[in-house]
Every structure is written in C-alpha cells, then in structure tokens.
Amino acid sequence: MTAFFDEREGKINELLRDGKVAEAITVENELVETVLKVVKIPEFPDDLHKQIEVGIFRYKLSGDRGREWAESVKSSRLASGLHTVFHDLARKRIEMGGSGAGAGRFSDSPSDILNRFEEQRRYWMDVRREEGP
C-alpha cells in the first residue's frame, strides 16, 4: 500500500464519516491536482491517463455519482480508484525520461514520482548551464 494514497484516502473517508463533505472535497481536489501533474510527464501511459480522466469525471465528490457513492458508503470511490491506477502504473515498470536516462521508474506514489522528476529536471538544467551556450 502507498502511504501517499493511504493518508489522503483515509483523511477523505474520515471527513465523509464525520459529515464534513466540503472538507473532504478540498482534500480530494488536492489529491487530483497532484495526480494531474504526474500524468503530464511524457512517458506516462496513455491508457492509465484515460482511466484517470474518466475516473475524475465520473467519481469526484463534487459530482453527482461521487456524492451518491460517498453518501451511501462514506468513502471516496475516486481516491480508491486512483490508488489502484497507480499500483497498475508501478507494475508496468516504465522509465521516466527514456530508457535508463531519466529519473527512474514510475512508482505507485505521485509525490515520489514528482520529486524524482523534478530532481532530474534540475540536474539537466545544471548540466546545460555548465556546458554553456
């Protein structure tokens, strides 16, 4: 299990059980924002990107389906679904930045992926600066 999703999904579900839907939507929106940054990485698989887009459209708490689900079972179907998609991503073992030249493989943690991608981006910015024009 991924701490990134476990923490956020747990917080969303706790807020829903406590009837704090607006706060749960805020946490879910932050989760979605982070996930959408990851899907912009060029090597992110198109099939999983599509699953994420469809999931957000169908199951966000601020939408009808997501709200109905949350009211009946007091959990976020979207957070759970995104968690599953990122496990699928990690199983694909795809390299970021090309074949061995990038920031390693995609993991099941969006925050880890973004941190490694940013480290790699800064590294190449420094290399280019050192090489000069």
C-alpha contacts under 8 A as a table, 3 or more apart, distances in Angstrom:
res1	aa1	res2	aa2	distance
1	M	5	F	7.98
1	M	6	D	7.06
2	T	5	F	5.58
2	T	6	D	5.96
2	T	83	H	7.87
2	T	108	D	6.58
2	T	109	S	6.27
3	A	6	D	4.86
3	A	7	E	5.81
3	A	109	S	7.75
4	F	7	E	5.69
4	F	8	R	6.57
4	F	109	S	5.95
4	F	110	P	7.34
4	F	111	S	7.12
5	F	8	R	5.22
5	F	9	E	5.65
5	F	79	A	7.33
5	F	83	H	5.97
5	F	109	S	7.52
6	D	9	E	5.30
6	D	10	G	5.76
7	E	10	G	5.22
7	E	11	K	6.14
8	R	11	K	5.06
8	R	12	I	6.11
8	R	27	V	7.07
8	R	28	E	7.65
8	R	31	L	7.24
8	R	79	A	7.81
9	E	12	I	5.13
9	E	13	N	6.08
9	E	76	S	7.10
9	E	79	A	5.67
9	E	80	S	6.93
10	G	13	N	5.19
10	G	14	E	6.03
11	K	14	E	5.09
11	K	15	L	6.17
11	K	24	A	7.56
11	K	27	V	7.71
12	I	15	L	5.19
12	I	16	L	6.20
12	I	23	E	7.98
12	I	24	A	4.79
12	I	25	I	7.71
12	I	27	V	6.41
12	I	28	E	6.80
12	I	75	S	7.13
12	I	76	S	6.83
13	N	16	L	4.99
13	N	17	R	6.15
13	N	24	A	7.52
13	N	74	K	6.07
13	N	75	S	4.64
13	N	76	S	6.38
14	E	17	R	5.13
14	E	18	D	6.25
15	L	18	D	5.01
15	L	19	G	6.23
15	L	20	K	5.00
15	L	21	V	6.58
15	L	23	E	6.78
15	L	24	A	5.50
16	L	19	G	4.97
16	L	20	K	5.52
16	L	21	V	5.53
16	L	24	A	6.30
16	L	70	A	7.03
16	L	71	E	7.89
16	L	74	K	5.38
16	L	75	S	6.55
17	R	20	K	7.57
17	R	74	K	5.44
17	R	75	S	7.80
20	K	23	E	5.52
20	K	24	A	6.29
21	V	24	A	4.94
21	V	25	I	6.13
22	A	25	I	5.10
22	A	26	T	6.41
23	E	26	T	5.05
23	E	27	V	6.46
24	A	27	V	5.21
24	A	28	E	6.10
24	A	61	L	7.93
25	I	28	E	4.96
25	I	29	N	5.97
25	I	61	L	5.89
25	I	62	S	6.57
26	T	29	N	5.11
26	T	30	E	6.39
27	V	30	E	5.18
27	V	31	L	6.34
28	E	31	L	4.98
28	E	32	V	6.18
28	E	60	K	7.73
28	E	61	L	7.62
28	E	79	A	7.19
29	N	32	V	5.02
29	N	33	E	6.08
30	E	33	E	5.05
30	E	34	T	6.36
31	L	34	T	5.32
31	L	35	V	6.29
31	L	79	A	7.85
32	V	35	V	5.05
32	V	36	L	6.04
32	V	56	I	7.71
33	E	36	L	5.21
33	E	37	K	6.49
34	T	37	K	5.26
34	T	38	V	6.72
34	T	110	P	6.80
34	T	111	S	7.48
35	V	38	V	5.19
35	V	39	V	6.55
35	V	110	P	6.18
36	L	39	V	5.24
36	L	40	K	6.73
37	K	40	K	5.49
37	K	41	I	7.45
37	K	114	L	7.77
38	V	41	I	5.66
38	V	44	F	7.53
38	V	110	P	6.40
38	V	113	I	7.14
38	V	114	L	6.49
39	V	42	P	7.74
39	V	44	F	5.61
39	V	49	H	6.09
40	K	44	F	7.08
41	I	44	F	5.58
41	I	96	M	7.71
42	P	96	M	7.90
42	P	97	G	7.82
43	E	94	I	7.53
43	E	95	E	7.40
43	E	96	M	5.91
43	E	97	G	7.02
43	E	98	G	7.51
44	F	48	L	7.72
44	F	49	H	7.16
44	F	96	M	7.92
45	P	48	L	5.56
45	P	49	H	6.22
45	P	89	L	7.96
46	D	49	H	4.92
46	D	50	K	6.14
47	D	50	K	5.23
47	D	51	Q	6.42
48	L	51	Q	4.92
48	L	52	I	6.19
48	L	85	V	6.63
48	L	89	L	7.40
49	H	52	I	5.16
49	H	53	E	6.29
50	K	53	E	5.11
50	K	54	V	6.14
51	Q	54	V	5.23
51	Q	55	G	5.98
51	Q	85	V	7.60
52	I	55	G	5.04
52	I	56	I	6.10
52	I	82	L	6.68
52	I	85	V	7.45
53	E	56	I	5.25
53	E	57	F	6.19
54	V	57	F	5.10
54	V	58	R	6.05
55	G	58	R	5.19
55	G	59	Y	5.61
55	G	60	K	7.51
55	G	78	L	6.17
55	G	81	G	7.15
55	G	82	L	7.71
56	I	59	Y	5.52
56	I	60	K	5.28
56	I	78	L	6.51
57	F	60	K	6.44
57	F	63	G	7.87
58	R	63	G	7.25
58	R	65	R	6.28
58	R	66	G	6.83
59	Y	63	G	6.67
59	Y	64	D	7.89
59	Y	65	R	5.62
59	Y	66	G	4.04
59	Y	67	R	7.76
59	Y	76	S	7.91
59	Y	77	R	6.20
59	Y	78	L	5.20
60	K	63	G	5.49
60	K	65	R	7.61
60	K	66	G	4.98
60	K	67	R	7.48
60	K	76	S	7.90
60	K	77	R	7.89
60	K	78	L	5.90
61	L	64	D	7.48
61	L	65	R	7.68
61	L	66	G	4.43
61	L	67	R	4.83
61	L	70	A	7.22
61	L	76	S	7.10
61	L	78	L	7.86
62	S	66	G	6.82
62	S	67	R	6.40
63	G	66	G	5.50
63	G	67	R	6.01
64	D	67	R	5.21
64	D	68	E	6.06
65	R	68	E	5.13
65	R	69	W	6.15
66	G	69	W	5.18
66	G	70	A	6.10
66	G	76	S	7.12
66	G	77	R	6.74
66	G	78	L	7.38
67	R	70	A	5.03
67	R	71	E	6.03
68	E	71	E	5.17
68	E	72	S	6.31
69	W	72	S	5.29
69	W	73	V	6.13
69	W	74	K	7.41
69	W	75	S	7.35
69	W	76	S	7.40
69	W	77	R	6.99
70	A	73	V	5.44
70	A	74	K	4.56
70	A	75	S	5.03
70	A	76	S	5.82
70	A	77	R	7.44
71	E	74	K	5.56
71	E	75	S	7.98
76	S	79	A	5.38
76	S	80	S	6.41
77	R	80	S	5.22
77	R	81	G	6.02
78	L	81	G	5.00
78	L	82	L	6.04
79	A	82	L	5.20
79	A	83	H	6.18
80	S	83	H	5.14
80	S	84	T	6.45
81	G	84	T	5.10
81	G	85	V	6.31
82	L	85	V	5.02
82	L	86	F	6.29
83	H	86	F	5.32
83	H	87	H	6.46
83	H	108	D	7.80
84	T	87	H	5.13
84	T	88	D	6.36
85	V	88	D	5.01
85	V	89	L	6.20
86	F	89	L	4.75
86	F	90	A	6.24
86	F	107	S	7.37
86	F	108	D	4.60
86	F	109	S	7.03
86	F	110	P	7.91
87	H	90	A	5.22
87	H	91	R	6.35
87	H	107	S	7.76
87	H	108	D	5.11
88	D	91	R	5.15
88	D	92	K	6.51
88	D	108	D	7.83
89	L	92	K	5.31
89	L	93	R	7.16
89	L	94	I	7.75
89	L	106	F	6.73
89	L	107	S	6.89
89	L	108	D	6.50
90	A	93	R	5.51
90	A	94	I	7.56
90	A	105	R	7.69
90	A	106	F	5.68
90	A	107	S	4.56
90	A	108	D	5.12
93	R	105	R	5.77
93	R	106	F	6.45
93	R	107	S	7.81
94	I	105	R	5.23
94	I	106	F	5.81
95	E	98	G	5.79
95	E	99	S	5.93
95	E	100	G	6.39
95	E	102	G	6.88
95	E	103	A	7.38
95	E	104	G	5.42
95	E	105	R	4.12
95	E	106	F	6.27
96	M	99	S	7.69
96	M	100	G	7.93
96	M	101	A	7.94
96	M	102	G	5.25
96	M	103	A	5.52
96	M	104	G	5.70
96	M	105	R	5.65
96	M	106	F	6.42
96	M	117	F	7.52
97	G	100	G	7.47
97	G	101	A	5.91
97	G	102	G	3.88
97	G	103	A	6.31
97	G	104	G	7.80
98	G	101	A	5.63
98	G	102	G	5.88
99	S	102	G	7.26
100	G	103	A	7.99
100	G	104	G	6.76
101	A	104	G	7.84
102	G	117	F	7.90
102	G	120	Q	6.63
103	A	116	R	5.55
103	A	117	F	5.53
103	A	119	E	7.63
103	A	120	Q	5.53
104	G	116	R	7.68
106	F	113	I	6.14
107	S	110	P	7.51
107	S	112	D	7.26
107	S	113	I	6.39
109	S	112	D	5.27
109	S	113	I	6.25
110	P	113	I	5.06
110	P	114	L	6.13
111	S	114	L	5.18
111	S	115	N	6.10
112	D	115	N	5.15
112	D	116	R	6.17
113	I	116	R	5.34
113	I	117	F	6.01
114	L	117	F	5.05
114	L	118	E	6.00
115	N	118	E	5.20
115	N	119	E	6.17
116	R	119	E	5.02
116	R	120	Q	6.19
117	F	120	Q	5.16
117	F	121	R	6.18
118	E	121	R	4.94
118	E	122	R	6.16
119	E	122	R	5.21
119	E	123	Y	6.16
120	Q	123	Y	4.98
120	Q	124	W	6.33
121	R	124	W	5.34
121	R	125	M	6.22
122	R	125	M	4.97
122	R	126	D	6.17
123	Y	126	D	5.20
123	Y	127	V	6.28
124	W	127	V	4.92
124	W	128	R	6.12
125	M	128	R	5.22
125	M	129	R	6.17
126	D	129	R	5.01
126	D	130	E	6.17
127	V	130	E	5.15
127	V	131	E	6.22
128	R	131	E	5.09
128	R	132	G	6.28
129	R	132	G	5.26
129	R	133	P	7.99
